[in-house]
Amino acid sequence: MTIPEQYRCNPYEISPSGDPFFADKRNVEYVRKCAESAANEKDVITIHGHDELDKFLETL
């Protein structure tokens, strides 16, 4: 699959590995929107350490 020229960008500017997913501006914009949306959510949980992770996973 080729990326239309107007949507191409340098994937190395976003991904240290140069993942081709990030060579398409549409994908980059989608990831940014999702990250912004998640950052704006009120129910954000921060987990520190293995024990906290285990306790959290038990609640699911």
C-alpha positions in Angstrom: 0.0 0.0 0.0 1.4 3.4 -0.9 0.6 6.6 1.0 -0.7 9.5 -1.1 2.0 12.2 -1.3 -0.1 14.8 0.6 -0.2 12.5 3.7 3.5 11.4 3.7 5.8 12.5 6.5 9.2 11.4 7.9 8.5 8.6 10.4 11.8 9.1 12.1 10.6 12.5 13.4 8.0 10.6 15.5 9.3 7.1 15.9 13.0 6.4 16.7 12.6 3.1 14.8 11.1 4.8 11.8 8.0 2.6 12.0 6.2 3.0 8.6 2.9 3.4 10.5 4.1 6.9 11.3 4.9 7.8 7.7 1.2 8.6 7.2 0.1 12.0 8.7 -3.4 10.6 9.1 -2.1 7.9 11.5 -0.1 10.5 13.4 -3.1 12.7 13.8 -5.2 9.8 15.0 -2.7 8.8 17.7 -2.5 12.5 18.8 -6.2 12.8 19.1 -6.4 9.5 21.1 -3.7 10.7 23.4 -5.3 14.0 24.0 -8.7 12.4 24.6 -7.1 10.0 27.2 -5.3 12.9 28.9 -8.6 14.7 29.3 -10.4 11.7 30.9 -11.3 12.1 34.5 -10.8 8.5 35.4 -7.1 8.2 34.9 -5.4 5.6 37.0 -1.6 5.7 37.7 0.0 2.4 38.8 3.4 2.3 40.5 4.9 -1.1 40.8 4.0 -4.7 40.3 1.9 -5.0 43.5 -0.3 -2.1 42.5 -0.7 -3.6 39.1 -1.7 -7.0 40.5 -4.3 -5.3 42.8 -5.7 -3.3 39.9 -6.0 -6.3 37.6 -7.8 -8.3 40.3 -10.5 -5.6 40.2 -11.3 -6.1 36.6 
